[in-house]
């Protein structure tokens, strides 16, 4: 009763105080809220600008196009084109742009001025030519997304065909063959029923598959005998593939001297008759049939002791001495690109497949000579590779453990 009387007597005062509170809120609180909202909008705009600060145009490189006419076609003055070319020249020659790739031009959204040119130089790097006060250039590694994939298959005719039948990227199959290149000659040794399984990296960009990368672990079962490989980085000077015992896969010689298609004539100590020339000869060698011009690689490091024409039927011949025990011969080449006395490394290209001398078609005639005697390169047992140091074996064991289930 008393409260109602008090409320009635002070009603006007309460109303005035309420209006005062509202006015204070309008003048003091609302500006802060608006300021916070504006800051939030500004931050969002800044984030958006960081994500995509440019207006981007992609220019495809067409046949016979040059960097000059491509930039001119976009309305850029010759002075800008020349400045970009000169800025890039110390690290990349833009005259080498490749058909099918694209040049990315990034323009300032406000001024519409060209600020940056981007070009992918190879599978690993991109060239950035950027303008601040002047044009400057740098090469940056491509930031791929890496996904891990496991694949397997069974050989019916060849590893290559088995890979394709299993839906595997042919580049991944070739990478697998390269990983085993010191241990298995995939032209001669695979047999029907052989199996393989391997784990490798896939490179993705903008959610699109680009290419395969490193093989991380692999098993190839050849006539019931498993061959294992694991990629391991022991230190900066020793990175590569090792078997399950921690022995480096890299040996004195590669298993094959050529990026081969197939072998037409295996090793034999008997007579080999060439009807075209009306003669029979001993054939203590391995013949690799391949297209004329296919690169030939040195199977091991050594010194070239002969490079030239052979008068005894070899045609263009290169001979390499590897040490006091072994030397190798590479015959019937279309072209030799090394010289006598030159030091060559394992895998170095030394010439190209041809059909010179006593030859019935393009192929490489390859000989392995041991202590002056020709031996069967396919059966020669070579010294093992370098083992992992004792202090790093526990770390290597962890790598193997990681992939053991995958390789079962």
Secondary structure, DSSP 8 states (H G I E B T S, - for coil): -HHHHHHHHTHHHHHHHHHHHHHHIIIIIHHHHHHHHHHHHHHHHHHHHHH--EEEEEEE--TT--HHHHHHTTT--HHHHHHHHHHHHTT--GGG--TT-EEEEEEETTT--EEEEEEE-SSSEEEEEEESSSEEEEEEE---EEEEEEEEEE-SS-HHHHHHHTT--HHHHHHHHHHTTTT--TTTS--TT-EEEEEEEEEEETTEEEEEEEEEEEEEEETTEEEEEEEEEEETTEEEEE-TTSBBS--SS-S-SB--SEEEE---SSEEEETTTTEEEE--SEEEE--TT-EEE-SS-EEEEEEEEETTTTEEEEEEE-SSSEEEEEEEEEEE---TT-EE-TT-EEEEEB--SS-SSSEEEEEEEETTEEE-TTT-------B--GGGHHHHHHHHHHHTTTT-
